[in-house]
Amino acid sequence: MKAILCALFFVFLPWGIFAQAEEAFTDTPLWRQAVGGAVIGRPIAQVESVVIATDGGNLLSFSSLGRPLWNFFARGRITPHISRSREGTSYLGRINGFLVAVNRSGRELWQVNLGSPLVSPVLIGWDGRIFAFTDRRIICLTASGYVLWSKTLEARSAIAPIRDAAGGVIMALENGTVMRFDPFGNVFDHSAESAPAAAASVTLEGQGHGILLLHADRRMELLCKTGLRDPVRGTINFPSAPVAAVGRNDRAAVLLQDGRVALVAPAEREILWISESHIRSGEIPARPGALDVDLIFDERGIYILTRTGAAGFLEDGRRLWFMRLSGAAGIPSFGDDGILYSGGADWILYAYRLEDHIRAQQRLLYGMMPEGSYGTGNPGQSSLSDYFFRFEERAIEARFGEIRRAVGTGSVGSREKEYKAWLMETAGSLLPFNSLPQIFPPRRPASQLPDIRHRIEAARLLGHIGSRETIPFLTHLFNHDPDALVRAAAAQAIGRIGVDPDGIALGAFSRAISPPSPIRDESVLTAVAEAIGALCRFSGPPLSAAGIRLLAILAGYYDMPRVQRQALAEIRSLGSSPGR
């Protein structure tokens, strides 16, 4: 009898412990904070902090330890679609169609009228560019808010847009059309037999990046990046219809309608394992919306997030944990630091520590290392690089006119790398030959060199279409161009772009104003003060702390009143009350 009781004890012990752990997760959060309004959408965790939106038009930020950081008022009702960049910039949409960018300190950076409200969160590209989605449009903007291109869609999106492994965007429309947009607006499309229930980006051996489409009747289509019109079709014998998917390398995690999660090998059309999650029967609708489900698949494992709770799995199928939520206003968010954030219907934000394992990511001066490069900082030679008369007045003004029109109408699109290559060749035409070959291509002979006004204009336009990938070239131009006005234009372009994740521009500015060889040109130093202020406003701490120290030095240049005034103005702008 004693042996039987011991056996029963060990049989029921694991479940008893797990049930108690689940109850502890639900009842004893790491911390809780009142948010002063009804929560809309989901919390977004990023850079050791979290933001959450309320129905009153406020976006609030808290540290991962629960300390209130800032409260931004959008001056109008906002949609529930919030995104954050790796640098901590938040992007939100007002219902009147404006897209608003807010830095990591709660200060508004810019707003752009998209014409219609967001229908899903914006996606962030490798170089900080953003892809915004309205009812029938996709719009690509730089991190500083300049439109690069936009496309009209023939139907509404059937599932939430996803970013693919090559840094582009995948959209599946209600009419069955599947579209892949590359970062420059080039589109590849495929006509599926019906709108897919789920899609994921995967890697296909020997074919590069691919798209996995899963249909409600358990059919699958596997599309390679360059052959969307010749898909691999087949059937995966799921025990229930797929409703959401996420890919990593050559695998895809799939959530099924019955609440189970599966890991599949798409190329082999094979299910590797299926496991129970926190989801109970009937909790997932046949076609969940963009805000009903979120899946994460990274080096830590696979995570399923719904309004009713969350579950975590290792890639081999072992369940790490699961928990149930009650009274949640939307699906939770799971941060890279292992904390789950849930906005309650009771106007309170809850944080739960579920894992001690922190996602390993390489950090820059601020934010995380980008996943890849679009090659816009090293675009190669332009199509005019061999044209002997390319810098004569008529030719150069014609090209400037073309680029200005494209920038003004938001139609840079597929010409982006071509334009950047030509602008770099023009702006850097007096740089030492092969001084930075990994960024600046070798010069070809020309009938004449561009004059200073053309080099200034080229640097200015780079500021309108540039990104973090363009900062190294502009910094090199600032360091080495022989003309002070061109150096000033390079500094202003850096400020207009606004991001300096490696801190190389700020380092160049520091050397320019410090011994042993400080710059004494008033126009350059004024542009430097303006650029430092812009970088500080966009990035926030820790970069802004170093920037403010440099501005304080410039504010002491009593023999240069213009520089002093600009530096003091930038310091005052950084000291104003944020987000109020």
C-alpha positions, 0 to 999 in steps of 0.5 A: 500500500505504501508503495502504491501511495508513493507511486501515485505521489510521483505521478501527480507531482509534476502536474501539481507543481505546474498548476501551482506555477501557473496560478503564481504567474497569474496572481503574483506579477513582477510588478503592476502599474496603472495606465490611466485609461482603457488599454488598446492594442498590445504592449510593445517591449523593446530596449529594456522598456515597454510602451502601451497605448490607451483610448485617451490618445496616450502612449506610456512607457515603463522600464522593465522594472516598472518605473514610469518613464514618460507619457506622450499625448498624441493630441487625438485618438490613436489606432491600436497598432504600435511598433518600436524600432531597435533604437526604441523609437515608437511609431503610432497612428492617429485615426485621422491618418497621421503616422507619428514617430516618438523617440525613446524619451517620449518626444515627438520626432515627426508626423506624416499624413498617410491619408488613411489610418493604419490597419496593422503595425508598421514593420521596421527595415534593416536600415531603420526604414519603415513600412506602413499599411493602410486599407489599400496602400503600403508606404515606405518611409525613411526613419526621418519620415520622408516617403521613399515609395508607395504602392496601391493594393488591389484588395485588403490584406487577409493576414497581417503583413510580415517582414521576410528574411531578406528585409522585404515585406510579404502581404497576402490579400483577400483575393488570393494574391500574394505579394513580396515587396523588396525594400525598394518597392519592386514587387513579385506576386503570386496568385494563390487559389484562395487567401491563405490562413497563415504565411511565414518566411523561410530559407530554402536550401539552394534557393535563398529566401522563400514564402510558406503559405498555409491554407485552412484546408491544410494545403501548403504552397512553398514559393521561392524568392525568384520563382513565385509563379512556380510554387511547390504545392502539397498537403501537410496532414495537420490535425487541425486547420492552421491559423498562424505561422512564423519561420526561422531558417528552414523551419516554421512554427504553426499554431493550429485552430485546436490550440496546439502548436507544431514545428514543420519542415516546409521543404519536406512537408513534414511535421516534426512535432506537435504539442499542447499550448495554453489555448483551450478548445474554441478560444481561437476563431476560424480566421483570427485577426491581426490582434488575436495571435502573435508567434515568436520564433528566435534562438531562445525557442517558440512562443505563442501569445494570445489574449488568454495567455502564453506558452513557451517551447524549446525548438525540440518541442519541450514545453518551457512554461505556460500561463493563463491570463484573465481580464486581458485587454489584448494579447500580451508582449514577450520581451527579449529579457523574458518578461511578459507584459499584459494590459488589463481591462482594469486599466493596469499594466502587468509584468510577469517574469517567465524566463531568466534567459535573456536573448543574446543580441549584439548591441551598438551604441544604442539599440541592437545590431541590424539583421542585415544590410540593403547595400545603400551605404555602398551602392557601387557605381552609378549608371553615369559614372563612365559618362565623360560629361556627367558633371557639366551644367546641363547634365548635372542639373538634369539629374538633380531635377530628376532626384528632387522630383522623386524626393518631393513626390515620394517616388524614389523607389527602385532608383534609390541605390542609383540615386545614392551612388550618383549623389555620393560620386558628386558630393565626394568628387574632391575626396582623396582618391580611394580614401574609403574604397568600401564606401566610395567607388573609384572615380572615373575621368570627367570633363570637369569637376562639379562646383561647390554648389552641386556638391552641397546639393548632393549632400543635402539630397542624401539627407532626404533619402539616406539612412543609418547605412549612409552615415559612414559616407557623410561622416567621411565627407565631413572629415575630409572635404576641403571646402567648409560649406560642403562639410557643413552640408554633410553635417546637416545631412547627418542631422536630417537622417537622425540616426547614428547607431555606431556613434561615428558621426558624434565621434567626428563632431567631437574631434572637430571641436576638440584639441589638438586641431579644432575647426574654427569655421563658424558655418561648419560649427553652426551646422555641427551644433544643429546636427548634434541637436537633431541626433540627440532628439532622435536617439535619446539617451545614451547618445544624447548625454554625450551630445549635450556635453558637446553642445555645452562646449559649443555654447561657450564659443563666445567669439562665435555668436552664431555658433553659441546661439545655435548650441544654446537653442539646441540645449533648450529644445532638449530640455523641454518637457517631453510628450506633454 
